[in-house]
Amino acid sequence: MRSAGYRIFFVSLLFMLLLASALPGCGSKAGGQAVQFDNPADYAFPADVVSVGEGGNSRAELKRLPDDAFWTTYYTDPRPMHGAEYHRSTVTTDGTIVAVGETTDFENGTGELLIGKHGPDGQMLAGWPKLYAGEGLRWNEAHDVLVDSAGTITISGYVITQGEQWRFALWRFDVNGNIMPGWPQYPVGSHAYGTSAIIDSGGDILACGGYGSTGLDSMVLVKYQADGTPVAGWPKTYQVAKSQENFGYDLIQDDDGNLVVAGYTANSADGPRDAVLWRLDADGSLLEGWPQVWDSGLAVYDEYFSVSQDAGGDYCLVGTTDGTTEENGRLMVAACGKDGSRLDGWPQVLAGNGLRDASPPDAWRGSGDVSGAIVGAGTYIVDQPPGTPAQELPDTRVNTVRYSGGGSMLKGFPKSLDRPGYLDATRSCMADDAGNIYVVGWSESVDGTHADYSTFVAKYPPAAYATGRPAVTMKQGITYSKLAGFSEKLGADNRGSVAYQLSPDGNTWYYFDGTRWSKAGNQLQANTAADVNKNIGVFGQQVGGGTLYAKALLVSNGDQAVHLESIDVKHD
């Protein structure tokens, strides 16, 4: 009887354990899986702004960022009497910074195209920079750069022939810096500048600039196929009311597929100038109601130098105003809707005495960032104490600004790059997908001897904490047959929030759009843990089941710490 009783007891106990293991929340398999953040090797994340498991704390969190630059690096052409300048940069998905400009031979009055590649730490990569000079050309200068998914580098700018003809130029280089077949191209005549380039939705290369007897008569758009073949019907030129001057500094293709060009127009070569925004369809035809002209009403130089588009579709603009000539002015940041109308709170103008390098096509640039803010940078004169000896060149600094979407200067800005005794100058400022700010330019001793003349690249954080929703991504998926729940545990000192995207393979990411699970196009398309929990049950049916990866996006307004302790996924 005793042995039979024990058998009944153990069979009953086994049955109860099996039943429990089939219920959500019970047992090691059916209860789900807690995702702990104690081992950083299990996750992909940007280590400059995020930590995982640091000091054994078993959490993912935003790092407190430096008050000034992450770093500033310089490059000097090793040849005597040569001066290197950066004019524009871009950042690739792996964090490589590609910066372009020119390096000047002061003894011979010649210039070579300069292409630099810097690692995520700002240091020049081995084998770089690359120099390029076209046959029969006295000058080669870059003013914009873009890098495609294959690593191909596309550059717009201008060249000067030995006969002093200024020509619009487009170059394409492979990932190793070798000029590609069919390039360079010089699309329009004897006096023209290239300033900005894009690859459009059809894979063609579009670029803007200025063209005419002075190079400034008409805004011009050129178009080429990837192999260098000109596209029929291009180039196209544009004028505002047959004005004396028209120039395009920057070009984008917006989320409607239209082309948007930022620049200026003027009724005389002596100014003043008015800022202009052109909007055209993909074939280059002006849309009704465009261009839009902005005049501060002060009879000064008003110009747009760069245009970008924020997540809401509005245009972010950086340029200059309050200038009495093309050599001075103040940094202007503005925003407008798709109809060209200025938004409330704009423009914002940075006080001080700005100094522009009038060598065309000079520009101060900026961009919108992922949080809806706008960044920009300009060159400003440093006031000297009375009695300071006169120098060949003015002492200047580079001021970098960041404004909220409503037009307020954000905490910690402006930031300054200032080497005392140097002319520090910039033509380029941009924000990457994480909100980090990159400013490039050059620095030259004010004695004018060209003995110390270097490029610089500076990387700034957007705030005390990253604002670009940096991601912590699982490297190994969770195997399941049915998903039943999703929850998070935040730290006691958390002040921000966390949003999530899910994936069946770790490559393609999804969010719940209110109706179904859809592919996420950016970091903003994500869900709270509560929303994921409500809809995770249909994820496998709609996307494909079997394995689940989660991406945690750490959301801060720049002042908020974000601490994620763990994620719990309930599944069968």
SULVEN-V174445 format. One record per residue. N is the residue number from 0. RES is the residue in one small letter. SS is DSSP state (@ for helix, = for strand, . for the rest). PSI is psi in radians with two decimals (NA if undefined). BURIAL is b if it has 9 or more other C-alpha atoms within 8 Angstrom, else e. Layout:
n:res:ss:psi:burial
N:RES:SS:PSI:BURIAL
N:RES:SS:PSI:BURIAL
This chain:
n:res:ss:psi:burial
0:m:.:-0.71:e
1:r:@:-0.79:e
2:s:@:-0.67:e
3:a:@:-0.71:e
4:g:@:-0.74:e
5:y:@:-0.66:e
6:r:@:-0.75:e
7:i:@:-0.71:e
8:f:@:-0.81:e
9:f:@:-0.63:e
10:v:@:-0.73:e
11:s:@:-0.74:e
12:l:@:-0.74:e
13:l:@:-0.74:e
14:f:@:-0.76:e
15:m:@:-0.68:e
16:l:@:-0.72:e
17:l:@:-0.72:e
18:l:@:-0.74:e
19:a:@:-0.65:b
20:s:@:-0.29:b
21:a:.:-0.13:b
22:l:.:2.41:b
23:p:.:2.41:b
24:g:.:-0.07:e
25:c:.:2.48:b
26:g:.:2.80:b
27:s:.:-0.48:e
28:k:.:-1.02:b
29:a:.:-0.41:b
30:g:.:-0.33:b
31:g:.:-2.80:b
32:q:=:2.23:b
33:a:=:2.21:e
34:v:=:1.89:e
35:q:=:2.65:b
36:f:.:0.83:b
37:d:.:-0.32:b
38:n:.:1.84:b
39:p:@:-0.40:b
40:a:@:-0.30:e
41:d:@:-0.04:e
42:y:=:2.64:b
43:a:=:2.29:b
44:f:=:2.71:b
45:p:.:1.87:b
46:a:.:-0.25:e
47:d:.:-0.38:e
48:v:.:-0.17:b
49:v:=:2.50:b
50:s:=:2.59:b
51:v:=:2.15:b
52:g:.:0.44:b
53:e:@:2.26:b
54:g:@:0.36:e
55:g:@:0.40:e
56:n:.:-0.13:e
57:s:.:0.89:b
58:r:.:2.78:b
59:a:=:2.29:b
60:e:=:2.74:b
61:l:=:2.40:b
62:k:.:2.58:b
63:r:.:2.19:e
64:l:.:2.77:b
65:p:.:2.71:e
66:d:.:-0.51:e
67:d:.:-2.61:e
68:a:=:2.57:b
69:f:=:-0.82:b
70:w:=:2.79:b
71:t:=:2.22:b
72:t:=:2.67:b
73:y:=:2.61:e
74:y:=:2.30:b
75:t:=:2.25:b
76:d:.:2.15:b
77:p:.:-0.23:e
78:r:.:2.44:e
79:p:.:2.57:e
80:m:.:0.71:b
81:h:=:2.45:b
82:g:=:2.21:b
83:a:=:2.43:b
84:e:=:2.45:b
85:y:=:2.39:b
86:h:=:-0.39:b
87:r:=:2.71:b
88:s:=:2.87:b
89:t:=:2.81:b
90:v:=:2.23:b
91:t:.:3.02:b
92:t:.:-0.40:e
93:d:.:0.14:e
94:g:.:0.03:e
95:t:.:2.34:b
96:i:=:2.14:b
97:v:=:2.07:b
98:a:=:2.49:b
99:v:=:2.77:b
100:g:=:-2.25:b
101:e:=:2.80:b
102:t:=:2.28:b
103:t:=:2.34:b
104:d:=:1.77:b
105:f:.:-0.44:b
106:e:.:-0.65:e
107:n:.:-0.13:e
108:g:.:0.60:e
109:t:=:2.81:b
110:g:=:2.40:b
111:e:=:2.53:b
112:l:=:2.37:b
113:l:=:2.22:b
114:i:=:2.04:b
115:g:=:2.54:b
116:k:=:2.14:b
117:h:=:2.48:b
118:g:.:3.04:b
119:p:.:-0.32:b
120:d:.:0.06:e
121:g:.:-0.17:b
122:q:.:2.47:e
123:m:=:2.32:b
124:l:.:2.67:b
125:a:.:2.39:e
126:g:.:-0.05:e
127:w:.:2.72:b
128:p:.:3.01:b
129:k:=:2.52:b
130:l:=:2.56:e
131:y:=:2.32:e
132:a:.:2.14:b
133:g:.:2.62:e
134:e:.:2.29:e
135:g:.:0.24:e
136:l:=:2.36:b
137:r:=:-0.52:b
138:w:=:2.44:b
139:n:=:2.06:b
140:e:=:2.33:b
141:a:=:2.53:b
142:h:=:-0.07:b
143:d:=:2.72:b
144:v:=:2.50:b
145:l:=:2.63:b
146:v:=:2.21:b
147:d:.:-3.11:e
148:s:.:-0.38:e
149:a:.:-0.04:e
150:g:.:0.04:e
151:t:.:2.33:b
152:i:=:2.12:b
153:t:=:2.28:b
154:i:=:2.40:b
155:s:=:2.65:b
156:g:=:-2.51:b
157:y:=:2.84:b
158:v:=:2.81:b
159:i:=:2.22:b
160:t:=:2.94:b
161:q:.:-0.43:e
162:g:.:0.21:e
163:e:.:0.56:e
164:q:.:2.27:b
165:w:=:2.18:b
166:r:=:2.38:b
167:f:=:2.39:b
168:a:=:2.50:b
169:l:=:2.30:b
170:w:=:2.65:b
171:r:=:2.28:b
172:f:=:2.59:b
173:d:.:-3.13:b
174:v:.:-0.39:b
175:n:.:0.03:e
176:g:.:0.28:b
177:n:.:2.37:e
178:i:=:2.41:b
179:m:.:2.68:e
180:p:.:2.45:e
181:g:.:-0.03:e
182:w:.:2.67:b
183:p:.:3.00:b
184:q:=:2.48:b
185:y:.:1.56:b
186:p:.:-0.56:e
187:v:.:2.92:b
188:g:.:-2.50:b
189:s:.:-0.26:e
190:h:=:1.80:b
191:a:=:2.71:b
192:y:=:2.48:b
193:g:=:2.40:b
194:t:=:-0.65:b
195:s:=:2.55:b
196:a:=:2.63:b
197:i:=:2.84:b
198:i:=:2.08:b
199:d:.:3.13:b
200:s:.:-0.33:e
201:g:.:0.02:e
202:g:.:0.02:e
203:d:.:2.77:b
204:i:=:2.14:b
205:l:=:2.48:b
206:a:=:2.67:b
207:c:=:2.96:b
208:g:=:-2.51:b
209:g:=:2.67:b
210:y:=:2.58:b
211:g:.:-2.95:b
212:s:.:-0.49:e
213:t:.:-0.06:e
214:g:.:-0.06:b
215:l:.:0.10:b
216:d:.:-0.71:b
217:s:=:2.51:b
218:m:=:2.38:b
219:v:=:2.49:b
220:l:=:2.32:b
221:v:=:2.75:b
222:k:=:2.31:b
223:y:=:2.67:b
224:q:.:2.90:b
225:a:.:-0.44:e
226:d:.:0.06:e
227:g:.:0.03:b
228:t:.:2.22:e
229:p:=:2.48:e
230:v:.:2.30:e
231:a:.:2.45:e
232:g:.:-0.07:e
233:w:.:2.70:b
234:p:.:2.92:b
235:k:=:2.48:b
236:t:=:2.68:b
237:y:=:2.48:e
238:q:.:2.64:b
239:v:.:1.85:e
240:a:.:0.69:e
241:k:.:0.70:e
242:s:.:2.90:b
243:q:.:-0.70:b
244:e:=:2.47:b
245:n:=:2.29:b
246:f:=:2.44:b
247:g:=:2.13:b
248:y:=:-0.56:b
249:d:=:2.66:b
250:l:=:2.37:b
251:i:=:2.85:b
252:q:=:2.09:b
253:d:.:-3.09:b
254:d:.:-0.10:e
255:d:.:-0.03:e
256:g:.:0.05:b
257:n:.:2.75:b
258:l:=:2.36:b
259:v:=:2.21:b
260:v:=:2.31:b
261:a:=:2.44:b
262:g:=:-2.50:b
263:y:=:2.89:b
264:t:=:2.72:b
265:a:=:2.57:b
266:n:.:-0.20:b
267:s:.:2.79:b
268:a:.:-0.31:e
269:d:.:0.09:e
270:g:.:-3.04:b
271:p:.:3.03:b
272:r:=:2.66:b
273:d:=:2.43:b
274:a:=:2.47:b
275:v:=:2.47:b
276:l:=:2.03:b
277:w:=:2.49:b
278:r:=:2.18:b
279:l:=:2.76:b
280:d:.:3.10:b
281:a:.:-0.32:e
282:d:.:-0.02:e
283:g:.:0.19:e
284:s:.:2.31:e
285:l:=:2.37:b
286:l:.:2.71:e
287:e:.:2.37:e
288:g:.:0.03:e
289:w:.:2.72:b
290:p:.:2.87:b
291:q:=:2.24:b
292:v:=:2.36:e
293:w:=:2.21:e
294:d:.:2.15:b
295:s:.:-0.23:b
296:g:.:0.11:e
297:l:.:0.17:e
298:a:.:0.85:e
299:v:.:-3.08:b
300:y:=:1.87:b
301:d:=:2.11:b
302:e:=:2.51:b
303:y:=:2.28:b
304:f:=:-0.45:b
305:s:=:2.66:b
306:v:=:2.43:b
307:s:=:3.06:b
308:q:=:2.33:b
309:d:.:3.11:b
310:a:.:-0.43:e
311:g:.:-0.04:e
312:g:.:-0.11:b
313:d:.:2.73:b
314:y:=:2.31:b
315:c:=:2.24:b
316:l:=:2.43:b
317:v:=:2.38:b
318:g:=:-2.53:b
319:t:=:2.70:b
320:t:=:3.01:b
321:d:=:0.21:b
322:g:=:2.44:b
323:t:.:-0.32:b
324:t:.:-3.13:b
325:e:.:-0.01:b
326:e:.:0.01:b
327:n:=:-3.05:b
328:g:=:-3.10:b
329:r:=:2.60:b
330:l:=:2.22:b
331:m:=:2.32:b
332:v:=:2.35:b
333:a:=:2.92:b
334:a:=:2.52:b
335:c:=:2.81:b
336:g:.:3.14:b
337:k:.:-0.28:e
338:d:.:0.02:e
339:g:.:-0.07:e
340:s:.:2.42:e
341:r:=:2.42:b
342:l:.:2.72:e
343:d:.:2.46:e
344:g:.:-0.03:e
345:w:.:2.67:b
346:p:.:2.92:b
347:q:=:2.37:b
348:v:=:2.26:b
349:l:.:2.11:e
350:a:.:2.77:e
351:g:.:-3.10:e
352:n:.:1.75:b
353:g:=:2.57:b
354:l:=:2.10:b
355:r:.:2.43:b
356:d:.:1.92:e
357:a:.:-0.09:e
358:s:.:1.97:e
359:p:.:2.70:e
360:p:.:1.57:e
361:d:.:2.60:b
362:a:.:2.64:b
363:w:.:2.34:b
364:r:.:3.04:b
365:g:=:-2.97:b
366:s:=:2.83:b
367:g:=:2.76:b
368:d:.:3.10:b
369:v:.:-0.40:b
370:s:.:-0.03:e
371:g:.:0.01:b
372:a:.:2.95:b
373:i:=:2.32:b
374:v:=:2.70:b
375:g:=:2.89:b
376:a:=:2.58:b
377:g:=:2.91:b
378:t:=:2.24:b
379:y:=:2.49:b
380:i:=:2.38:b
381:v:.:2.12:e
382:d:.:2.33:e
383:q:.:2.55:e
384:p:.:2.62:e
385:p:.:2.44:e
386:g:.:-0.02:e
387:t:.:2.23:e
388:p:.:2.52:e
389:a:.:2.49:e
390:q:.:2.84:e
391:e:.:-0.64:e
392:l:.:2.67:b
393:p:.:2.61:b
394:d:.:2.10:b
395:t:=:2.83:b
396:r:=:2.83:b
397:v:=:2.06:b
398:n:=:2.23:b
399:t:=:2.29:b
400:v:=:2.77:b
401:r:=:2.06:b
402:y:=:2.54:b
403:s:.:2.94:b
404:g:.:-0.34:e
405:g:.:-0.02:e
406:g:.:0.24:b
407:s:.:2.39:e
408:m:=:2.24:b
409:l:.:2.72:e
410:k:.:2.35:e
411:g:.:-0.07:e
412:f:.:2.70:b
413:p:.:2.74:b
414:k:=:2.56:b
415:s:=:2.41:e
416:l:=:2.01:e
417:d:.:1.92:b
418:r:.:1.87:b
419:p:.:2.32:e
420:g:.:0.20:e
421:y:=:2.59:b
422:l:=:1.86:b
423:d:=:2.17:b
424:a:=:2.68:b
425:t:=:2.70:b
426:r:=:0.11:b
427:s:=:2.32:b
428:c:=:2.38:b
429:m:=:2.74:b
430:a:=:2.42:b
431:d:.:-3.06:b
432:d:.:-0.30:e
433:a:.:-0.02:b
434:g:.:-0.10:b
435:n:.:2.57:b
436:i:=:2.28:b
437:y:=:2.20:b
438:v:=:2.25:b
439:v:=:2.74:b
440:g:=:-2.51:b
441:w:=:2.85:b
442:s:=:2.19:b
443:e:=:2.37:b
444:s:=:2.41:b
445:v:.:-0.14:b
446:d:.:-0.16:e
447:g:.:0.25:b
448:t:.:-0.20:e
449:h:.:0.24:b
450:a:.:-0.49:e
451:d:.:1.71:b
452:y:=:1.82:b
453:s:=:2.70:b
454:t:=:2.84:b
455:f:=:2.67:b
456:v:=:2.20:b
457:a:=:2.37:b
458:k:=:2.15:b
459:y:=:2.51:b
460:p:.:2.67:b
461:p:.:-0.39:b
462:a:.:-2.95:b
463:a:.:-0.57:b
464:y:.:2.65:b
465:a:.:2.41:b
466:t:.:-0.02:b
467:g:.:0.33:b
468:r:.:0.95:b
469:p:.:2.56:b
470:a:=:2.52:b
471:v:=:2.01:b
472:t:=:2.28:b
473:m:=:2.33:b
474:k:.:-0.50:b
475:q:.:2.34:e
476:g:.:2.91:b
477:i:=:2.19:e
478:t:=:2.35:e
479:y:.:2.85:b
480:s:.:-0.48:e
481:k:.:2.31:b
482:l:=:2.37:b
483:a:=:-0.23:b
484:g:=:2.80:b
485:f:=:2.25:b
486:s:=:2.87:b
487:e:=:2.77:b
488:k:=:2.06:e
489:l:=:2.66:b
490:g:.:2.75:e
491:a:.:-0.49:e
492:d:.:0.23:e
493:n:.:2.39:b
494:r:.:-0.20:b
495:g:.:-2.50:b
496:s:=:3.03:b
497:v:=:2.37:b
498:a:=:2.79:b
499:y:=:2.57:b
500:q:=:2.62:b
501:l:=:2.71:b
502:s:=:2.56:b
503:p:.:-0.19:b
504:d:.:-0.04:b
505:g:.:0.06:b
506:n:.:-0.86:e
507:t:.:2.23:e
508:w:.:2.57:b
509:y:=:2.67:b
510:y:=:2.79:b
511:f:=:2.07:b
512:d:.:0.16:e
513:g:.:-0.34:e
514:t:.:-0.76:e
515:r:.:3.02:e
516:w:=:2.12:b
517:s:=:2.74:e
518:k:=:2.33:e
519:a:.:2.26:b
520:g:.:-0.26:e
521:n:.:-3.11:e
522:q:.:-0.33:e
523:l:.:-0.38:e
524:q:.:1.52:b
525:a:.:2.96:b
526:n:=:2.72:b
527:t:.:2.86:b
528:a:@:-0.65:b
529:a:@:-0.73:b
530:d:@:-0.65:b
531:v:@:-0.78:b
532:n:@:-0.71:b
533:k:@:-0.51:e
534:n:@:0.07:b
535:i:@:-0.39:b
536:g:@:-0.45:b
537:v:@:0.04:e
538:f:@:-0.87:b
539:g:@:-0.63:b
540:q:@:-0.71:e
541:q:@:-0.48:e
542:v:@:-0.57:e
543:g:.:2.13:e
544:g:.:3.11:b
545:g:.:-0.76:b
546:t:=:2.46:b
547:l:=:2.25:b
548:y:=:2.55:b
549:a:=:2.48:b
550:k:=:2.12:b
551:a:=:2.11:b
552:l:=:2.06:b
553:l:=:1.99:b
554:v:=:2.09:b
555:s:.:2.62:b
556:n:.:0.12:e
557:g:.:-0.48:b
558:d:.:-0.21:e
559:q:.:2.24:b
560:a:.:2.52:b
561:v:.:2.14:b
562:h:=:1.99:b
563:l:=:2.03:b
564:e:=:-0.80:b
565:s:=:2.89:b
566:i:=:2.47:b
567:d:=:2.15:b
568:v:=:2.05:b
569:k:=:2.31:b
570:h:=:2.84:b
571:d:.:NA:b
